[in-house]
């Protein structure tokens, strides 16, 4: 039997973070996606989104509709290098979004099984701030879960399945 098409839905592996203790709060305050489910969970809350690319920007815009405040934490010096100009303009117009460049998370805290506080540091000034944040979104990228296909299907240098004549 021949097939004209094959669908491979192997998912992704989220990139790991160097945030101390992040594994403890995976699924209990730390998330890798901002869907309607997470939007409902954190409605009216103060949240943080880590990342400076388009996925992070889209999450910020999406979450800003339902939450009280979004802190966008970006390690780099600006959004311009990694995000589309249109998305940057959208974010700049949102009154409940604060973009914090050159900033990284240094600690996650929680007495129980759920995230309660996030501490970050501005790498340019050394200033640290702790906020009562129970929802943290890590939008730092993902890699295709295709290692099991190597040798069977043509993959590009990033591990994505090559399509058509590519």
C-alpha positions as CSV (number, residue, x, y, z in Angstrom):
1,X,0.0,0.0,0.0
2,X,1.3,3.5,-0.9
3,X,0.6,6.7,0.9
4,X,0.6,10.2,-0.7
5,X,1.1,11.9,2.7
6,X,2.2,11.1,6.2
7,X,1.4,13.1,9.2
8,X,4.1,13.2,11.9
9,X,2.9,14.8,15.1
10,X,5.8,14.1,17.4
11,X,5.5,17.2,19.5
12,X,8.4,19.2,20.9
13,X,10.8,19.2,23.8
14,X,10.8,22.5,25.6
15,X,14.2,24.1,26.0
16,X,15.5,23.8,29.5
17,X,16.0,26.8,31.7
18,X,18.8,27.7,34.1
19,X,16.4,29.1,36.6
20,X,17.2,27.4,40.0
21,X,14.5,25.0,41.1
22,X,12.3,25.5,38.1
23,X,11.5,21.7,37.9
24,X,9.8,21.9,41.2
25,X,7.1,24.2,39.9
26,X,6.6,22.7,36.4
27,X,2.8,22.6,35.9
28,X,2.3,24.2,39.3
29,X,2.9,27.8,38.3
30,X,5.5,27.4,35.6
31,X,4.1,26.8,32.1
32,X,5.5,26.6,28.6
33,X,2.3,27.6,26.8
34,X,-0.3,30.3,27.2
35,X,-3.6,28.7,26.1
36,X,-7.1,29.5,27.2
37,X,-6.7,27.1,30.1
38,X,-3.7,29.0,31.5
39,X,-5.5,32.3,30.8
40,X,-8.4,31.1,33.0
41,X,-6.1,30.0,35.7
42,X,-4.3,33.3,36.0
43,X,-7.2,35.7,35.3
44,X,-6.8,38.9,37.4
45,X,-3.4,37.9,38.6
46,X,0.1,39.4,38.1
47,X,2.2,37.1,35.8
48,X,5.6,37.0,34.3
49,X,6.6,35.9,30.8
50,X,10.3,35.0,30.1
51,X,11.5,35.4,26.5
52,X,12.1,37.9,23.8
53,X,11.0,36.2,20.6
54,X,7.7,36.2,18.8
55,X,6.2,33.4,20.9
56,X,6.9,35.3,24.1
57,X,5.4,38.4,22.5
58,X,2.2,36.6,21.4
59,X,1.9,35.2,24.9
60,X,2.2,38.6,26.5
61,X,-0.5,40.1,24.2
62,X,-2.8,37.1,24.8
63,X,-2.4,37.1,28.5
64,X,-2.7,40.9,28.9
65,X,-6.4,40.6,28.1
66,X,-7.1,38.7,31.2
67,X,-4.5,39.5,33.8
68,X,-3.8,42.5,36.0
69,X,-0.1,42.9,35.1
70,X,2.4,41.2,32.8
71,X,6.1,41.5,33.4
72,X,8.0,40.5,30.3
73,X,11.5,39.5,31.2
74,X,14.1,39.7,28.4
75,X,17.7,38.8,28.8
76,X,18.9,40.7,25.8
77,X,19.2,44.5,25.4
78,X,16.0,44.9,23.4
79,X,13.1,43.2,21.6
80,X,14.1,44.5,18.2
81,X,16.7,41.8,17.5
82,X,14.3,38.9,18.1
83,X,10.7,40.1,17.6
84,X,8.7,41.4,14.7
85,X,8.2,45.2,14.7
86,X,4.4,44.8,14.6
87,X,4.4,42.7,17.8
88,X,6.7,45.2,19.5
89,X,4.3,48.0,18.7
90,X,1.3,46.0,20.1
91,X,3.2,45.3,23.3
92,X,4.2,49.0,23.7
93,X,0.6,50.0,23.5
94,X,-0.6,47.7,26.4
95,X,-1.0,49.6,29.6
96,X,-0.7,46.5,31.9
97,X,2.6,45.3,30.4
98,X,6.1,46.1,31.7
99,X,9.0,45.0,29.5
100,X,12.2,44.5,31.6
101,X,15.3,44.1,29.4
102,X,18.6,42.7,30.5
103,X,16.7,40.9,33.2
104,X,16.8,37.2,34.4
105,X,15.0,35.2,37.1
106,X,17.3,34.3,40.0
107,X,14.9,32.5,42.3
108,X,11.5,30.9,42.5
109,X,9.8,30.5,45.8
110,X,6.8,28.6,47.2
111,X,6.1,27.0,50.5
112,X,3.8,24.4,49.1
113,X,3.5,22.7,45.8
114,X,2.7,25.9,43.9
115,X,4.8,28.9,42.8
116,X,4.2,31.9,45.1
117,X,7.0,34.4,44.3
118,X,9.5,35.2,41.6
119,X,12.8,37.2,42.1
120,X,14.6,38.7,39.1
121,X,17.7,40.7,38.6
122,X,18.5,43.4,36.1
123,X,22.0,42.4,34.8
124,X,22.8,46.0,33.8
125,X,22.1,47.6,37.3
126,X,22.4,44.6,39.6
127,X,19.0,45.6,41.1
128,X,16.8,42.7,42.3
129,X,13.1,42.6,42.8
130,X,10.8,40.0,44.3
131,X,7.1,39.9,43.3
132,X,4.2,37.8,44.4
133,X,3.7,36.0,41.1
134,X,2.0,32.6,41.0
135,X,2.1,32.1,37.2
136,X,5.3,32.1,35.1
137,X,5.4,31.5,31.4
138,X,8.7,30.2,29.9
139,X,8.6,31.1,26.3
140,X,12.2,30.3,25.5
141,X,11.7,27.9,22.6
142,X,11.3,24.3,21.8
143,X,13.0,21.7,19.6
144,X,11.2,19.2,17.5
145,X,10.9,15.7,19.1
146,X,12.3,13.9,16.1
147,X,15.5,12.3,17.1
148,X,13.7,8.9,16.8
149,X,13.2,9.6,13.1
150,X,16.9,10.1,12.2
151,X,18.0,7.8,9.5
152,X,14.4,7.1,8.4
153,X,13.1,10.5,7.4
154,X,15.0,13.5,6.0
155,X,15.5,16.1,8.7
156,X,17.0,19.6,8.4
157,X,19.8,20.9,10.6
158,X,17.3,22.0,13.3
159,X,15.7,18.5,13.4
160,X,12.5,19.5,11.5
161,X,11.1,17.0,9.0
162,X,12.0,18.2,5.5
163,X,8.9,18.6,3.3
164,X,8.4,18.4,-0.4
165,X,11.5,19.1,-2.4
166,X,13.3,20.8,0.5
